[in-house]
Amino acid sequence: MANISFKYNWGKFYWDAWLNDINLQSCDLAAQGLWINLIAMMHKSEQIGYLVINGRPMTIFDIAKRVGIRKDRAECLLQKLIDNDVCSMNKEGVVFCRRIVREEKRRLFSSKKKSDNQIGDREVSFDYRYKSQGEQDVISKFSSCNNTKENRHTIDITRDIGTEDAQYKSNREIKYDVMGKRLPKSWFPDREAYTYACQLDLCPEEILEDFRDYWHAKVGREAVKMDWEAAWRRWCRVANQRRLKNR
């Protein structure tokens, strides 16, 4: 792992999220210090978010050697992180960070979607140029053989229809924007919305999945919102009220 460069040289880090993470704050400072080092290792791992070295899980000995502490001390601190649900361990015994794994999946999905859109745009652009050139050839031949007012009028009508279709499509898109839109599949709250959830002592990562699943399953006009950040804040308030009521 030491010879592998970072795939991502930096990452998002919210101070409020760190300080308001109940599970993490339940650990002592030594365990928290180990965790921040493990996060850095996970970003340098062959599998982003997992403690993997040379294709195998990192052992307690590997971790202790990396951070410069005794093996029994590293084992004790790591167990505290696992017991407090700060990190997880899969069936293969690999320690991983749920948040980093989710962010990596979201990043790969967005990258693939962007790549697919670029390929689609190139195909549409090529088809448009091909079609436009073909129509232009037909028009040129037809005009040279029968240069009459009726033929020119026919060409103008075709052009006008295309303009009307474009105007209708533009008006329809404007109307859609005014009415709102559905929650995007990869939606994530902005910094203010994320901090708002933390201020209510909520874990944004936990309620985000329920928020997405609920609105993605919703149909009809109720599933369309003008401001999804406002919908998120309301969702947080309701979740906080429910949490306080169940105490």
C-alpha positions, -999 to +999 in steps of 0.1 A: +000+000+000+029+023+007+040+023-030+005+030-043-004+066-049-037+081-038-065+078-064-082+108-048-058+133-032-086+149-011-121+142+001-151+159+017-148+163+054-175+180+075-164+191+110-199+190+123-204+155+110-173+144+128-182+161+161-219+150+160-212+114+151-225+097+182-208+064+175-174+080+168-176+103+198-184+073+220-148+062+214-118+076+231-093+100+214-069+071+207-096+052+188-106+084+169-070+090+160-067+054+147-099+059+127-086+090+108-055+071+099-076+041+087-097+065+065-065+077+048-054+041+042-088+032+028-084+060+002-050+046-007-062+010-009-067-009-042-104-010-033-115+024-022-131+023+013-116-011+022-085-019+042-069-041+015-031-045+008-018-065-021-052-080-027-056-093+009-072-078+041-049-058+063-041-077+095-038-062+130-001-065+126-002-045+093-023-018+110-001-016+141+030-013+119+015+015+098+005+037+128+034+028+150+017+012+180+018-023+196-003-051+181-024-056+212-031-018+214-041-017+177-064-047+182-081-030+212-087+003+195-100-014+163-124-035+184-137-003+200-144+012+165-162-020+154-182-023+187-194+013+184-204+008+147-179+033+134-167+009+108-178-025+095-162-059+086-174-080+057-175-118+056-139-119+043-127-101+073-120-068+055-126-037+075-144-009+055-160+025+059-196+025+048-196+062+039-165+059+017-179+029-001-212+046-008-194+077-021-172+056-044-203+038-058-220+072-063-188+086-080-185+056-103-222+058-112-220+095-120-188+090-141-204+062-161-236+083-166-215+113-178-195+090-201-227+075-216-242+109-221-211+121-239-213+091-262-250+096-268-244+133-276-217+124-302-240+099-318-269+124-320-245+151-333-232+127-360-267+116-370-279+153-372-250+163-394-256+133-417-293+139-419-288+177-425-263+171-453-287+146-470-316+169-468-295+197-482-284+176-512-320+167-520-331+204-517-302+215-540-311+190-567-348+197-565-342+235-566-319+233-596-345+212-616-376+231-606-368+265-594-404+276-588-422+296-562-443+266-551-412+245-544-395+273-525-427+276-504-426+239-496-391+242-483-401+272-461-430+253-446-407+225-436-383+250-420-412+267-402-426+234-388-392+226-374-391+261-357-425+256-342-415+221-328-384+236-312-405+264-297-431+239-284-403+218-268-387+248-253-420+260-237-426+225-224-392+224-207-398+258-192-431+247-178-415+216-164-389+236-146-415+259-131-435+229-118-405+213-103-388+180-108-384+145-093-356+137-069-325+127-089-313+092-084-279+103-071-292+133-051-271+143-021-278+172+003-257+202-001-234+214+027-260+236+045-287+208+043-261+182+056-252+205+085-288+211+093-293+174+099-262+173+121-275+202+142-306+181+150-283+153+162-293+132+132-270+110+111-274+123+075-261+091+060-287+070+078-318+091+069-305+098+034-313+062+022-349+064+036-353+098+021-343+086-014-362+054-013-394+072-002-394+098-029-381+076-057-410+052-050-435+081-049-456+088-081-478+117-092-475+154-085-465+148-049-432+133-061-423+166-079-407+194-058-394+228-065-368+227-037-355+193-026-332+209+000-364+223+017-380+189+015-349+174+031-350+199+060-387+191+066-378+154+066-351+160+092-375+179+114-401+151+113-374+125+120-361+145+149-396+149+164-402+111+160-368+104+177-376+128+207-411+113+211-397+077+213-372+085+240 
